[in-house]
């Protein structure tokens, strides 16, 4: 593992990564939307592998890209 990459992100760090407010991240977590998290001492930590998994799940292809991949 790269020692420069954190193993988990705080709510503030995830908000900064996604360009959202920390309260939006907290609300999404409370609603069960977003990456899985760990609650430690009252604060939320988002494991980096869960953040990346969620980001990959949110990817979508443009219709033209799908057509090109299907034809390949």
MODAMO-V787789 format. One record per residue. SS is DSSP state (H for helix, E for strand, C for the rest). OMEGA is omega as a letter, one per 20 degrees, with the letter a starting at -180 (* if undefined). D_CENTER is the distance of its C-alpha to the mean C-alpha in Angstrom with 2 decimals. Layout:
<<SS/OMEGA/D_CENTER> <SS/OMEGA/D_CENTER>>
This chain:
<<C/r/18.49> <C/a/18.47> <C/r/19.61> <C/r/18.20> <C/r/14.56> <C/r/13.58> <C/r/12.97> <E/a/10.78> <E/r/9.70> <E/r/11.57> <H/r/10.79> <H/a/12.61> <H/r/10.87> <H/r/7.33> <H/r/9.54> <H/r/11.32> <H/a/8.70> <H/a/7.91> <C/r/11.59> <C/r/11.56> <C/r/13.79> <H/r/13.15> <H/r/15.06> <H/r/12.88> <H/r/9.85> <H/r/12.61> <H/r/14.07> <H/r/11.14> <H/r/10.95> <H/r/14.73> <C/a/14.81> <C/r/12.74> <C/r/10.10> <C/a/6.37> <C/r/5.22> <C/a/8.61> <C/r/10.04> <E/r/13.44> <E/a/15.96> <E/r/18.38> <C/r/21.36> <C/r/20.00> <E/a/16.79> <E/r/13.24> <E/a/11.54> <E/r/8.08> <E/a/9.10> <H/r/7.89> <H/r/8.70> <H/r/6.64> <H/a/3.28> <H/r/5.48> <H/r/6.94> <H/r/4.78> <H/r/4.83> <H/a/8.36> <H/a/9.17> <C/r/8.83> <C/r/11.22> <C/a/14.76> <C/r/18.10> <C/a/20.87> <H/r/23.95> <H/r/25.92> <H/r/23.45> <H/a/23.62> <H/r/27.40> <H/r/27.68> <H/r/25.73> <H/a/27.91> <H/a/31.03> <C/*/30.26>>
